Amino acid sequence: MTDSSIVSEQLYFTYTRTPLSLDQFDVKRTVSAELFGTSATLTIIGSSHYIASRRLGFHELCSCRPLHAESMASVSLLESVDRSFTFENDHLSASTTLETRPLSDRPAAARADIAYRFGPDAWTMIRLTTEGYETYHTYPEYDCTLYSQTRLTAVTDDDSSDTEPPRTTDCRIQTD
């Protein structure tokens, strides 16, 4: 799942309201997408992935490198993982669940919205869903797939109006 120069037994996650610099990462592939009808970017980096929407103030970075962030979660690749964490801002709430699965438990690359193969059985994939997105990070060296499911919902402000915001995402890849 990683560049050969990156060896880690941990995967680190951070969510921020402001964009993160990818200057220190090897960007492998990027696609434009939509989350909640706003533009977003899905990026596979040499050490994992980055999902960003400036307009929504939503930026998720997952990396095999330790992150210098105010708020960060880490999971071990050497142990079975079943963990959840959340992020909320004025626009949306994100709930991410991580779990360790068998190495073979990943979709075919053609079913992903963005995918990158780092080597035999070593992939990073992101797939948009009607509720958010899923990521798959395969680690043949640990004989596992780290799966994440992120559900996005609109944050409602009861005082703002009588109009109800969408309860689920409209997530899709933008085609030019």
N, C-alpha and C positions, 0 to 999 in steps of 0.2 A: 504494500500500500504506500510505501514511502520511497523516496530516493535512496539509493544505496548509501549516501553520505549521512542519512538521518537514521539513527538507531535509538529507539526509545521503547520503554516498557510501559509508558503512560500515554494517554491521549488527553489533551487539555481543551476545555470549552470556555468561551467567554461570549457574553452578549453585551453590546453597548448601544447607546442611542446615537452615537456619532461614528462616522466612517473610520475604519482602521487602515493603516498603511500596509500595503502588501509588498513594499520595497524589499523586505528581507526574505521574501518567499519566492520560490520558483513557480510562476503561474504556468500551468499546463494547458488549461482550457477554460473558456468563459462563454456563457450564453446569456442573452437577455431574456427576462421572464416577467410575469406579472404576479403580484401578490396583492389582493384586495383591490384590483384594478389599477394599481400603481406600478411603475417600472421597478424592476429588481434585477439583480445580477447574481447568477450562480457561477461560482468559480471553483475549479479544482486546482489546488496548489500542490507543490511537491511534497508537502507534509500533511495534507488533508483537504479541507474545504473552507469556503467563505461564502456566505449568503448575505446579500445586502440590499436594502431599500432606503435610500436617503430620505425620501418623502415620508416614509413610515417611521423613520428613526429606529430602524431595526437592522442590526449588524451582528451576525453570528460567525465566529471564527472557531474552527476546530483544528488543532495542530498537534503533531507529535513532538513539537518543540515547546518548552515551557513558555507561557505567554506573560508579558509584562502588562497586566491588566488589573484594574481595581477589584474586579470580581471575577473569579475563575474557579471552575470545577475541574477535577482530574479523575480519571478512572484508570485502573490497572488493566493492562492487556494480558496479564498472567493469571488473573482470577476471573471467575464468572461474574458478569456485571448485570445488575438489575437496579437501575437508579433513575430518578426523575429530578428535574429542576425546572424553574420557571423564570420568565422575564416579563415585565409589563412596563408599558409607557402610556402616553396619552392616547395612542391610536390602537394598540393591540396588546393582546396577552399571548405569550408563547409558552407552551408546556411541552417539554422534551422528555421522552422516556428512552433510556439506553438499555440494551440487553445484548449479551453475548449469545451468538448462535453458531451452528456448525459452519465450517469454511464454505461448504457448498450452498449455503442458504443466502443466495443473492440472485437477483433477477438477471436475465440475459441482458447484455449491454444495450441491445436494441430497445429494451423496455424502459431504460433510464432516459431522463431528459438531458443529462450530461454524464459522461463516464470517461474514465481514463484508466488505461491498463499500465501498471508500473512494471509488471513482469508476470511470469506464469502464476496464475491464481491470485495476483496482487492487484486489486482494483479499488478505486473510489468511485461511487455512483451517487447521484442525487435524482430522486424521482418525485415530481410534484403530485399531490393528491388533492382531492376536493376539500380536504380539511387543513392542508399545509404541505408538508413534504416528508420524505423518508431519505435517510442516507445509509449507505452500505460501505463499510471499510473492511476489506479482507486482508488478513494477515496470515499468509501460509506458514511463516516462521513460528506462529503461535497456534496454528491450526484452528483459526476462528474468524468469524465475521462479527464486527461490532455494528449492530443495527441501531439506528435512532429513528424515532417517529416524533415529529414536531407538529403539534396542532396549534393553529392560529385562530384567535377569535377577536372580534372587535370589542374595544372597551367602550362601554356606554356611559354617557354622562346624563343622568336622569333630569338635570336642569336645563340641558342644552336645547332640546326640541321634542316634539311629539313623534318625529320620524325615527324609526328604529334602524340602526346601522345593520349591515349584514352580520349574521351570526357565524358564518363560515367563510373561508377564503374562496376567491376565484383565482386559482393558481394555474397558470399556463405559461408555456414558452411563447415568446413573441416571435412572430415571423415577419420578416421585412419584405 
